[in-house]
Amino acid sequence: MTAAESSCCKAVFSGWRNYPCGRKGKLAEDGKFYCGVHSPDAVQKRQAKRDASYAALRTKWEAEARHRRFAAAAEAAIREIAAGHNDPHGLAAKTLAILGESKP
């Protein structure tokens, strides 16, 4: 193993420039040496962890957005009923359709 092979083959971005990674190349894949941080397996594991975290956040954000849409529609429906809307049952069914609920 030469000096070039013993260091990680990846470049790191710092201060508007790319520098070679200064870590020791421990893992060899496809004829290249990678450190524990830049090995393709480690990168895939970190990406999977980020994806799972983002999926959980996205689910939370979508639930919050759905709640905001329903709250706005419910307020509008209550205002229409207070103003004398002729069909409160139909209006309530239309408002509940925003939640994805079917008619009882």
N, CA, C and O atoms as a GROMACS GRO file, in nm:
protein
  416
    1MET      N    1   0.086  -0.118   0.000
    1MET     CA    2   0.000   0.000   0.000
    1MET      C    3   0.090   0.123   0.000
    1MET      O    4   0.176   0.138   0.087
    2THR      N    5   0.070   0.211  -0.098
    2THR     CA    6   0.150   0.334  -0.106
    2THR      C    7   0.087   0.443  -0.022
    2THR      O    8  -0.022   0.425   0.033
    3ALA      N    9   0.154   0.557  -0.013
    3ALA     CA   10   0.102   0.668   0.065
    3ALA      C   11  -0.028   0.720   0.006
    3ALA      O   12  -0.118   0.759   0.080
    4ALA      N   13  -0.038   0.721  -0.129
    4ALA     CA   14  -0.161   0.769  -0.193
    4ALA      C   15  -0.277   0.675  -0.166
    4ALA      O   16  -0.391   0.719  -0.152
    5GLU      N   17  -0.249   0.545  -0.160
    5GLU     CA   18  -0.355   0.448  -0.136
    5GLU      C   19  -0.399   0.444   0.009
    5GLU      O   20  -0.512   0.405   0.039
    6SER      N   21  -0.311   0.485   0.099
    6SER     CA   22  -0.344   0.473   0.240
    6SER      C   23  -0.434   0.586   0.290
    6SER      O   24  -0.482   0.580   0.404
    7SER      N   25  -0.458   0.687   0.210
    7SER     CA   26  -0.548   0.794   0.253
    7SER      C   27  -0.681   0.781   0.178
    7SER      O   28  -0.688   0.718   0.072
    8CYS      N   29  -0.784   0.841   0.234
    8CYS     CA   30  -0.918   0.837   0.175
    8CYS      C   31  -0.916   0.906   0.038
    8CYS      O   32  -0.849   1.008   0.020
    9CYS      N   33  -0.990   0.850  -0.057
    9CYS     CA   34  -0.989   0.904  -0.193
    9CYS      C   35  -1.087   1.019  -0.214
    9CYS      O   36  -1.086   1.082  -0.320
   10LYS      N   37  -1.172   1.047  -0.116
   10LYS     CA   38  -1.273   1.152  -0.132
   10LYS      C   39  -1.217   1.290  -0.104
   10LYS      O   40  -1.117   1.306  -0.034
   11ALA      N   41  -1.285   1.391  -0.159
   11ALA     CA   42  -1.248   1.531  -0.136
   11ALA      C   43  -1.352   1.593  -0.043
   11ALA      O   44  -1.469   1.558  -0.046
   12VAL      N   45  -1.306   1.687   0.040
   12VAL     CA   46  -1.393   1.756   0.135
   12VAL      C   47  -1.395   1.903   0.097
   12VAL      O   48  -1.291   1.961   0.064
   13PHE      N   49  -1.513   1.964   0.103
   13PHE     CA   50  -1.528   2.106   0.070
   13PHE      C   51  -1.509   2.188   0.196
   13PHE      O   52  -1.575   2.164   0.298
   14SER      N   53  -1.420   2.286   0.189
   14SER     CA   54  -1.397   2.373   0.304
   14SER      C   55  -1.340   2.504   0.255
   14SER      O   56  -1.242   2.506   0.180
   15GLY      N   57  -1.398   2.613   0.296
   15GLY     CA   58  -1.345   2.745   0.263
   15GLY      C   59  -1.339   2.772   0.114
   15GLY      O   60  -1.240   2.828   0.066
   16TRP      N   61  -1.441   2.735   0.041
   16TRP     CA   62  -1.453   2.759  -0.102
   16TRP      C   63  -1.357   2.676  -0.186
   16TRP      O   64  -1.335   2.706  -0.303
   17ARG      N   65  -1.300   2.571  -0.127
   17ARG     CA   66  -1.210   2.484  -0.201
   17ARG      C   67  -1.234   2.339  -0.162
   17ARG      O   68  -1.287   2.311  -0.054
   18ASN      N   69  -1.195   2.251  -0.248
   18ASN     CA   70  -1.197   2.109  -0.218
   18ASN      C   71  -1.058   2.064  -0.176
   18ASN      O   72  -0.958   2.098  -0.240
   19TYR      N   73  -1.053   1.989  -0.068
   19TYR     CA   74  -0.928   1.934  -0.018
   19TYR      C   75  -0.943   1.783  -0.010
   19TYR      O   76  -1.053   1.732   0.012
   20PRO      N   77  -0.832   1.711  -0.026
   20PRO     CA   78  -0.842   1.566  -0.006
   20PRO      C   79  -0.872   1.535   0.140
   20PRO      O   80  -0.823   1.603   0.230
   21CYS      N   81  -0.953   1.433   0.163
   21CYS     CA   82  -0.983   1.393   0.300
   21CYS      C   83  -0.853   1.350   0.368
   21CYS      O   84  -0.774   1.277   0.309
   22GLY      N   85  -0.832   1.395   0.488
   22GLY     CA   86  -0.707   1.364   0.558
   22GLY      C   87  -0.711   1.236   0.639
   22GLY      O   88  -0.613   1.201   0.704
   23ARG      N   89  -0.822   1.164   0.635
   23ARG     CA   90  -0.832   1.042   0.714
   23ARG      C   91  -0.765   0.924   0.643
   23ARG      O   92  -0.745   0.925   0.521
   24LYS      N   93  -0.732   0.827   0.721
   24LYS     CA   94  -0.668   0.707   0.669
   24LYS      C   95  -0.769   0.621   0.596
   24LYS      O   96  -0.882   0.603   0.643
   25GLY      N   97  -0.732   0.567   0.482
   25GLY     CA   98  -0.821   0.480   0.406
   25GLY      C   99  -0.822   0.341   0.467
   25GLY      O  100  -0.724   0.268   0.455
   26LYS      N  101  -0.931   0.304   0.532
   26LYS     CA  102  -0.940   0.174   0.600
   26LYS      C  103  -1.011   0.070   0.514
   26LYS      O  104  -0.979  -0.049   0.521
   27LEU      N  105  -1.106   0.114   0.432
   27LEU     CA  106  -1.189   0.024   0.355
   27LEU      C  107  -1.160   0.038   0.207
   27LEU      O  108  -1.155   0.149   0.154
   28ALA      N  109  -1.141  -0.074   0.139
   28ALA     CA  110  -1.114  -0.071  -0.005
   28ALA      C  111  -1.239  -0.120  -0.078
   28ALA      O  112  -1.288  -0.230  -0.052
   29GLU      N  113  -1.288  -0.038  -0.170
   29GLU     CA  114  -1.401  -0.076  -0.256
   29GLU      C  115  -1.372  -0.027  -0.396
   29GLU      O  116  -1.332   0.088  -0.416
   30ASP      N  117  -1.391  -0.114  -0.493
   30ASP     CA  118  -1.367  -0.082  -0.634
   30ASP      C  119  -1.226  -0.030  -0.658
   30ASP      O  120  -1.205   0.057  -0.742
   31GLY      N  121  -1.130  -0.081  -0.585
   31GLY     CA  122  -0.991  -0.041  -0.604
   31GLY      C  123  -0.956   0.093  -0.542
   31GLY      O  124  -0.845   0.143  -0.562
   32LYS      N  125  -1.048   0.154  -0.467
   32LYS     CA  126  -1.021   0.282  -0.401
   32LYS      C  127  -1.031   0.262  -0.251
   32LYS      O  128  -1.103   0.175  -0.202
   33PHE      N  129  -0.957   0.345  -0.178
   33PHE     CA  130  -0.960   0.338  -0.032
   33PHE      C  131  -1.047   0.449   0.024
   33PHE      O  132  -1.040   0.564  -0.020
   34TYR      N  133  -1.129   0.413   0.122
   34TYR     CA  134  -1.220   0.508   0.185
   34TYR      C  135  -1.200   0.504   0.336
   34TYR      O  136  -1.167   0.400   0.393
   35CYS      N  137  -1.220   0.620   0.400
   35CYS     CA  138  -1.222   0.622   0.546
   35CYS      C  139  -1.360   0.577   0.593
   35CYS      O  140  -1.447   0.553   0.510
   36GLY      N  141  -1.380   0.566   0.721
   36GLY     CA  142  -1.509   0.522   0.776
   36GLY      C  143  -1.621   0.620   0.748
   36GLY      O  144  -1.737   0.580   0.745
   37VAL      N  145  -1.589   0.747   0.728
   37VAL     CA  146  -1.692   0.848   0.703
   37VAL      C  147  -1.736   0.848   0.558
   37VAL      O  148  -1.855   0.864   0.530
   38HIS      N  149  -1.644   0.830   0.465
   38HIS     CA  150  -1.676   0.842   0.323
   38HIS      C  151  -1.697   0.710   0.251
   38HIS      O  152  -1.719   0.709   0.130
   39SER      N  153  -1.693   0.598   0.322
   39SER     CA  154  -1.715   0.470   0.255
   39SER      C  155  -1.859   0.468   0.202
   39SER      O  156  -1.949   0.522   0.266
   40PRO      N  157  -1.880   0.407   0.087
   40PRO     CA  158  -2.016   0.405   0.029
   40PRO      C  159  -2.121   0.347   0.124
   40PRO      O  160  -2.235   0.394   0.124
   41ASP      N  161  -2.085   0.247   0.202
   41ASP     CA  162  -2.182   0.190   0.298
   41ASP      C  163  -2.220   0.292   0.404
   41ASP      O  164  -2.338   0.306   0.437
   42ALA      N  165  -2.122   0.364   0.458
   42ALA     CA  166  -2.150   0.464   0.561
   42ALA      C  167  -2.235   0.578   0.504
   42ALA      O  168  -2.326   0.628   0.570
   43VAL      N  169  -2.204   0.618   0.382
   43VAL     CA  170  -2.281   0.725   0.317
   43VAL      C  171  -2.426   0.681   0.296
   43VAL      O  172  -2.518   0.759   0.319
   44GLN      N  173  -2.446   0.556   0.253
   44GLN     CA  174  -2.581   0.505   0.234
   44GLN      C  175  -2.658   0.497   0.365
   44GLN      O  176  -2.777   0.529   0.370
   45LYS      N  177  -2.591   0.454   0.473
   45LYS     CA  178  -2.657   0.446   0.604
   45LYS      C  179  -2.699   0.585   0.652
   45LYS      O  180  -2.810   0.602   0.703
   46ARG      N  181  -2.611   0.684   0.636
   46ARG     CA  182  -2.646   0.820   0.678
   46ARG      C  183  -2.761   0.874   0.595
   46ARG      O  184  -2.851   0.940   0.647
   47GLN      N  185  -2.759   0.846   0.464
   47GLN     CA  186  -2.868   0.893   0.376
   47GLN      C  187  -2.999   0.828   0.415
   47GLN      O  188  -3.103   0.894   0.416
   48ALA      N  189  -2.997   0.698   0.447
   48ALA     CA  190  -3.120   0.629   0.488
   48ALA      C  191  -3.173   0.688   0.618
   48ALA      O  192  -3.294   0.704   0.635
   49LYS      N  193  -3.084   0.721   0.710
   49LYS     CA  194  -3.125   0.781   0.837
   49LYS      C  195  -3.187   0.919   0.813
   49LYS      O  196  -3.289   0.952   0.874
   50ARG      N  197  -3.125   0.999   0.726
   50ARG     CA  198  -3.180   1.131   0.692
   50ARG      C  199  -3.315   1.117   0.624
   50ARG      O  200  -3.408   1.192   0.655
   51ASP      N  201  -3.327   1.021   0.533
   51ASP     CA  202  -3.454   1.000   0.463
   51ASP      C  203  -3.565   0.963   0.560
   51ASP      O  204  -3.677   1.011   0.547
   52ALA      N  205  -3.535   0.876   0.657
   52ALA     CA  206  -3.635   0.836   0.756
   52ALA      C  207  -3.676   0.955   0.842
   52ALA      O  208  -3.793   0.974   0.872
   53SER      N  209  -3.578   1.035   0.881
   53SER     CA  210  -3.606   1.153   0.962
   53SER      C  211  -3.692   1.252   0.883
   53SER      O  212  -3.786   1.310   0.938
   54TYR      N  213  -3.659   1.272   0.756
   54TYR     CA  214  -3.736   1.365   0.674
   54TYR      C  215  -3.877   1.312   0.650
   54TYR      O  216  -3.973   1.390   0.646
   55ALA      N  217  -3.890   1.180   0.633
   55ALA     CA  218  -4.024   1.123   0.613
   55ALA      C  219  -4.112   1.148   0.735
   55ALA      O  220  -4.231   1.178   0.722
   56ALA      N  221  -4.054   1.135   0.854
   56ALA     CA  222  -4.131   1.162   0.977
   56ALA      C  223  -4.169   1.309   0.985
   56ALA      O  224  -4.283   1.342   1.020
   57LEU      N  225  -4.076   1.397   0.952
   57LEU     CA  226  -4.107   1.541   0.953
   57LEU      C  227  -4.213   1.575   0.850
   57LEU      O  228  -4.304   1.654   0.876
   58ARG      N  229  -4.202   1.514   0.733
   58ARG     CA  230  -4.298   1.542   0.627
   58ARG      C  231  -4.438   1.498   0.668
   58ARG      O  232  -4.536   1.568   0.641
   59THR      N  233  -4.448   1.383   0.733
   59THR     CA  234  -4.577   1.335   0.781
   59THR      C  235  -4.636   1.434   0.881
   59THR      O  236  -4.755   1.464   0.878
   60LYS      N  237  -4.550   1.484   0.970
   60LYS     CA  238  -4.596   1.581   1.070
   60LYS      C  239  -4.641   1.710   1.001
   60LYS      O  240  -4.745   1.766   1.035
   61TRP      N  241  -4.562   1.758   0.905
   61TRP     CA  242  -4.596   1.882   0.835
   61TRP      C  243  -4.726   1.868   0.759
   61TRP      O  244  -4.809   1.960   0.758
   62GLU      N  245  -4.746   1.752   0.694
   62GLU     CA  246  -4.870   1.731   0.618
   62GLU      C  247  -4.991   1.726   0.711
   62GLU      O  248  -5.097   1.777   0.676
   63ALA      N  249  -4.975   1.665   0.829
   63ALA     CA  250  -5.085   1.662   0.925
   63ALA      C  251  -5.118   1.803   0.975
   63ALA      O  252  -5.235   1.838   0.990
   64GLU      N  253  -5.015   1.882   1.000
   64GLU     CA  254  -5.038   2.020   1.044
   64GLU      C  255  -5.105   2.102   0.935
   64GLU      O  256  -5.195   2.182   0.963
   65ALA      N  257  -5.063   2.084   0.810
   65ALA     CA  258  -5.124   2.157   0.699
   65ALA      C  259  -5.269   2.116   0.681
   65ALA      O  260  -5.355   2.200   0.654
   66ARG      N  261  -5.297   1.986   0.696
   66ARG     CA  262  -5.434   1.937   0.685
   66ARG      C  263  -5.521   1.999   0.795
   66ARG      O  264  -5.635   2.038   0.770
   67HIS      N  265  -5.466   2.007   0.914
   67HIS     CA  266  -5.539   2.067   1.026
   67HIS      C  267  -5.567   2.216   0.999
   67HIS      O  268  -5.677   2.265   1.026
   68ARG      N  269  -5.468   2.287   0.945
   68ARG     CA  270  -5.489   2.430   0.915
   68ARG      C  271  -5.595   2.448   0.808
   68ARG      O  272  -5.680   2.537   0.819
   69ARG      N  273  -5.592   2.362   0.703
   69ARG     CA  274  -5.695   2.372   0.598
   69ARG      C  275  -5.833   2.344   0.656
   69ARG      O  276  -5.929   2.415   0.623
   70PHE      N  277  -5.845   2.242   0.741
   70PHE     CA  278  -5.974   2.209   0.800
   70PHE      C  279  -6.022   2.320   0.893
   70PHE      O  280  -6.140   2.353   0.892
   71ALA      N  281  -5.931   2.376   0.972
   71ALA     CA  282  -5.970   2.484   1.065
   71ALA      C  283  -6.023   2.604   0.988
   71ALA      O  284  -6.122   2.665   1.028
   72ALA      N  285  -5.958   2.637   0.876
   72ALA     CA  286  -6.005   2.749   0.795
   72ALA      C  287  -6.141   2.718   0.734
   72ALA      O  288  -6.229   2.804   0.731
   73ALA      N  289  -6.159   2.596   0.684
   73ALA     CA  290  -6.287   2.558   0.624
   73ALA      C  291  -6.397   2.552   0.729
   73ALA      O  292  -6.510   2.591   0.702
   74ALA      N  293  -6.364   2.504   0.850
   74ALA     CA  294  -6.464   2.497   0.957
   74ALA      C  295  -6.506   2.638   0.999
   74ALA      O  296  -6.624   2.663   1.022
   75GLU      N  297  -6.411   2.727   1.009
   75GLU     CA  298  -6.445   2.866   1.045
   75GLU      C  299  -6.535   2.928   0.939
   75GLU      O  300  -6.633   2.995   0.972
   76ALA      N  301  -6.502   2.905   0.812
   76ALA     CA  302  -6.584   2.960   0.704
   76ALA      C  303  -6.725   2.900   0.708
   76ALA      O  304  -6.823   2.970   0.685
   77ALA      N  305  -6.734   2.769   0.737
   77ALA     CA  306  -6.866   2.704   0.744
   77ALA      C  307  -6.948   2.761   0.859
   77ALA      O  308  -7.068   2.785   0.843
   78ILE      N  309  -6.886   2.781   0.974
   78ILE     CA  310  -6.958   2.837   1.088
   78ILE      C  311  -7.006   2.978   1.058
   78ILE      O  312  -7.117   3.016   1.095
   79ARG      N  313  -6.923   3.056   0.989
   79ARG     CA  314  -6.963   3.192   0.953
   79ARG      C  315  -7.081   3.189   0.855
   79ARG      O  316  -7.172   3.270   0.866
   80GLU      N  317  -7.079   3.095   0.760
   80GLU     CA  318  -7.190   3.085   0.664
   80GLU      C  319  -7.319   3.043   0.734
   80GLU      O  320  -7.425   3.097   0.704
   81ILE      N  321  -7.310   2.948   0.828
   81ILE     CA  322  -7.428   2.906   0.903
   81ILE      C  323  -7.482   3.021   0.986
   81ILE      O  324  -7.603   3.042   0.994
   82ALA      N  325  -7.392   3.097   1.049
   82ALA     CA  326  -7.434   3.212   1.129
   82ALA      C  327  -7.499   3.319   1.042
   82ALA      O  328  -7.586   3.393   1.089
   83ALA      N  329  -7.457   3.327   0.916
   83ALA     CA  330  -7.514   3.426   0.825
   83ALA      C  331  -7.647   3.379   0.766
   83ALA      O  332  -7.711   3.453   0.692
   84GLY      N  333  -7.690   3.256   0.799
   84GLY     CA  334  -7.819   3.209   0.752
   84GLY      C  335  -7.812   3.114   0.635
   84GLY      O  336  -7.902   3.114   0.552
   85HIS      N  337  -7.711   3.034   0.626
   85HIS     CA  338  -7.699   2.935   0.518
   85HIS      C  339  -7.818   2.840   0.524
   85HIS      O  340  -7.857   2.796   0.632
   86ASN      N  341  -7.875   2.807   0.408
   86ASN     CA  342  -7.998   2.728   0.403
   86ASN      C  343  -7.977   2.579   0.426
   86ASN      O  344  -8.070   2.510   0.469
   87ASP      N  345  -7.858   2.527   0.398
   87ASP     CA  346  -7.835   2.383   0.408
   87ASP      C  347  -7.711   2.355   0.495
   87ASP      O  348  -7.604   2.326   0.441
   88PRO      N  349  -7.724   2.364   0.628
   88PRO     CA  350  -7.607   2.342   0.712
   88PRO      C  351  -7.554   2.199   0.705
   88PRO      O  352  -7.435   2.176   0.724
   89HIS      N  353  -7.642   2.101   0.678
   89HIS     CA  354  -7.596   1.963   0.667
   89HIS      C  355  -7.505   1.944   0.546
   89HIS      O  356  -7.401   1.879   0.554
   90GLY      N  357  -7.546   2.002   0.434
   90GLY     CA  358  -7.463   1.994   0.314
   90GLY      C  359  -7.331   2.066   0.331
   90GLY      O  360  -7.226   2.019   0.287
   91LEU      N  361  -7.337   2.181   0.397
   91LEU     CA  362  -7.215   2.257   0.424
   91LEU      C  363  -7.122   2.180   0.516
   91LEU      O  364  -7.001   2.180   0.496
   92ALA      N  365  -7.179   2.116   0.618
   92ALA     CA  366  -7.098   2.035   0.710
   92ALA      C  367  -7.035   1.917   0.637
   92ALA      O  368  -6.918   1.885   0.662
   93ALA      N  369  -7.109   1.853   0.549
   93ALA     CA  370  -7.055   1.740   0.473
   93ALA      C  371  -6.941   1.786   0.382
   93ALA      O  372  -6.840   1.717   0.368
   94LYS      N  373  -6.957   1.903   0.320
   94LYS     CA  374  -6.852   1.958   0.234
   94LYS      C  375  -6.727   1.990   0.316
   94LYS      O  376  -6.615   1.967   0.269
   95THR      N  377  -6.747   2.042   0.437
   95THR     CA  378  -6.633   2.075   0.522
   95THR      C  379  -6.564   1.948   0.570
   95THR      O  380  -6.441   1.943   0.574
   96LEU      N  381  -6.640   1.846   0.606
   96LEU     CA  382  -6.579   1.720   0.649
   96LEU      C  383  -6.508   1.648   0.536
   96LEU      O  384  -6.417   1.568   0.560
   97ALA      N  385  -6.548   1.674   0.412
   97ALA     CA  386  -6.480   1.613   0.298
   97ALA      C  387  -6.335   1.656   0.290
   97ALA      O  388  -6.251   1.586   0.234
   98ILE      N  389  -6.305   1.772   0.346
   98ILE     CA  390  -6.165   1.819   0.350
   98ILE      C  391  -6.081   1.724   0.433
   98ILE      O  392  -5.964   1.700   0.402
   99LEU      N  393  -6.140   1.670   0.539
   99LEU     CA  394  -6.068   1.573   0.624
   99LEU      C  395  -6.060   1.436   0.559
   99LEU      O  396  -5.983   1.351   0.604
  100GLY      N  397  -6.136   1.414   0.457
  100GLY     CA  398  -6.139   1.283   0.392
  100GLY      C  399  -6.238   1.190   0.456
  100GLY      O  400  -6.236   1.070   0.429
  101GLU      N  401  -6.326   1.242   0.540
  101GLU     CA  402  -6.427   1.159   0.603
  101GLU      C  403  -6.550   1.150   0.513
  101GLU      O  404  -6.583   1.245   0.443
  102SER      N  405  -6.615   1.035   0.517
  102SER     CA  406  -6.735   1.018   0.437
  102SER      C  407  -6.856   1.064   0.517
  102SER      O  408  -6.848   1.090   0.637
  103LYS      N  409  -6.969   1.073   0.447
  103LYS     CA  410  -7.093   1.112   0.514
  103LYS      C  411  -7.136   1.002   0.610
  103LYS      O  412  -7.116   0.884   0.582
  104PRO      N  413  -7.195   1.040   0.723
  104PRO     CA  414  -7.241   0.936   0.819
  104PRO      C  415  -7.358   0.858   0.768
  104PRO      O  416  -7.407   0.768   0.836
   0.00000   0.00000   0.00000
